[in-house]
Amino acid sequence: MNYPPDSMKARVRTMLRSALAISILLVAGLGAMSQRTDASSRVLPSANLLGTWKLKAVGGKDPATIAIKLWQVEFREQGNLDLFGIHDR
């Protein structure tokens, strides 16, 4: 049976960790944005959440340890957001 080389396993592990970090950021951000107004059922972001958030750590370690150079989420009014990321391959 052929097994993938160690470098391939490491690459897959890095991609999975990156995906997990992004998912955590999104879930945390969307959860914080779940405040509803009385006049509307539209989701409005918390004033404390608005702005650009950069990933500082993954599991208590620098993101570079899992090949992430930069990941950031910008939360805007009206519930809009932008994602941006750079990682090593």
DRENDO-1510 file (C-alpha; in Angstrom, 1 decimal, always signed):
<recs>
REC; n; res; u; v; w
REC; 1; MET; +0.0; +0.0; +0.0 .
REC; 2; ASN; +1.4; +3.5; -0.9 .
REC; 3; TYR; +1.3; +6.1; +1.8 .
REC; 4; PRO; +1.7; +9.8; +1.2 .
REC; 5; PRO; +5.2; +11.2; +1.9 .
REC; 6; ASP; +5.8; +13.1; +5.2 .
REC; 7; SER; +5.9; +16.4; +3.4 .
REC; 8; MET; +2.5; +15.8; +2.0 .
REC; 9; LYS; +1.1; +14.9; +5.4 .
REC; 10; ALA; +2.6; +18.1; +6.8 .
REC; 11; ARG; +1.1; +20.2; +4.1 .
REC; 12; VAL; -2.3; +18.6; +4.6 .
REC; 13; ARG; -2.0; +19.2; +8.4 .
REC; 14; THR; -1.1; +22.8; +7.8 .
REC; 15; MET; -4.1; +23.4; +5.5 .
REC; 16; LEU; -6.4; +21.7; +8.1 .
REC; 17; ARG; -5.1; +23.9; +10.9 .
REC; 18; SER; -5.4; +27.0; +8.8 .
REC; 19; ALA; -9.0; +26.1; +8.0 .
REC; 20; LEU; -9.7; +25.5; +11.6 .
REC; 21; ALA; -8.2; +28.9; +12.6 .
REC; 22; ILE; -10.3; +30.6; +10.0 .
REC; 23; SER; -13.5; +28.8; +11.1 .
REC; 24; ILE; -12.9; +29.8; +14.7 .
REC; 25; LEU; -12.5; +33.4; +13.7 .
REC; 26; LEU; -15.7; +33.3; +11.7 .
REC; 27; VAL; -17.8; +31.5; +14.3 .
REC; 28; ALA; -16.6; +33.9; +17.0 .
REC; 29; GLY; -17.2; +37.0; +14.8 .
REC; 30; LEU; -20.6; +35.9; +13.6 .
REC; 31; GLY; -21.6; +34.9; +17.1 .
REC; 32; ALA; -20.7; +38.4; +18.4 .
REC; 33; MET; -22.7; +39.9; +15.5 .
REC; 34; SER; -25.9; +38.1; +16.5 .
REC; 35; GLN; -27.4; +41.0; +18.4 .
REC; 36; ARG; -30.8; +41.8; +16.9 .
REC; 37; THR; -32.7; +45.0; +17.0 .
REC; 38; ASP; -36.3; +45.3; +18.2 .
REC; 39; ALA; -37.4; +47.1; +15.0 .
REC; 40; SER; -36.0; +44.5; +12.7 .
REC; 41; SER; -34.9; +40.9; +12.6 .
REC; 42; ARG; -31.8; +42.0; +10.7 .
REC; 43; VAL; -28.5; +41.0; +12.4 .
REC; 44; LEU; -26.5; +44.1; +13.4 .
REC; 45; PRO; -22.8; +43.9; +14.5 .
REC; 46; SER; -21.8; +44.9; +18.0 .
REC; 47; ALA; -20.0; +48.2; +18.1 .
REC; 48; ASN; -17.2; +46.4; +20.0 .
REC; 49; LEU; -16.7; +44.0; +17.0 .
REC; 50; LEU; -16.4; +46.5; +14.2 .
REC; 51; GLY; -13.0; +47.0; +12.6 .
REC; 52; THR; -10.1; +44.8; +11.6 .
REC; 53; TRP; -9.2; +41.7; +13.6 .
REC; 54; LYS; -5.9; +39.9; +13.0 .
REC; 55; LEU; -5.1; +36.4; +13.9 .
REC; 56; LYS; -2.5; +36.6; +16.7 .
REC; 57; ALA; -2.3; +32.9; +17.9 .
REC; 58; VAL; -3.4; +29.4; +17.0 .
REC; 59; GLY; -3.5; +27.1; +20.0 .
REC; 60; GLY; -1.3; +29.6; +21.9 .
REC; 61; LYS; +1.4; +29.6; +19.3 .
REC; 62; ASP; +2.4; +32.1; +16.6 .
REC; 63; PRO; +0.4; +31.5; +13.4 .
REC; 64; ALA; +3.7; +31.1; +11.5 .
REC; 65; THR; +4.1; +27.7; +13.2 .
REC; 66; ILE; +1.3; +26.4; +10.9 .
REC; 67; ALA; +2.5; +28.4; +7.9 .
REC; 68; ILE; +0.1; +31.3; +8.3 .
REC; 69; LYS; +1.7; +34.6; +7.5 .
REC; 70; LEU; -1.4; +36.8; +8.0 .
REC; 71; TRP; -5.2; +36.2; +8.4 .
REC; 72; GLN; -7.5; +39.0; +9.1 .
REC; 73; VAL; -11.2; +39.7; +9.2 .
REC; 74; GLU; -12.7; +43.1; +8.8 .
REC; 75; PHE; -16.2; +43.5; +10.4 .
REC; 76; ARG; -18.3; +46.4; +9.0 .
REC; 77; GLU; -21.6; +47.9; +9.8 .
REC; 78; GLN; -24.7; +46.2; +8.4 .
REC; 79; GLY; -23.2; +42.8; +9.1 .
REC; 80; ASN; -20.7; +42.8; +6.1 .
REC; 81; LEU; -17.2; +41.4; +6.5 .
REC; 82; ASP; -14.0; +40.9; +4.4 .
REC; 83; LEU; -11.6; +38.1; +4.8 .
REC; 84; PHE; -7.9; +38.2; +3.9 .
REC; 85; GLY; -5.2; +35.7; +4.4 .
REC; 86; ILE; -1.6; +34.8; +3.3 .
REC; 87; HIS; +0.0; +31.5; +4.1 .
REC; 88; ASP; +3.1; +29.6; +3.1 .
REC; 89; ARG; +2.7; +26.5; +1.1 .
</recs>
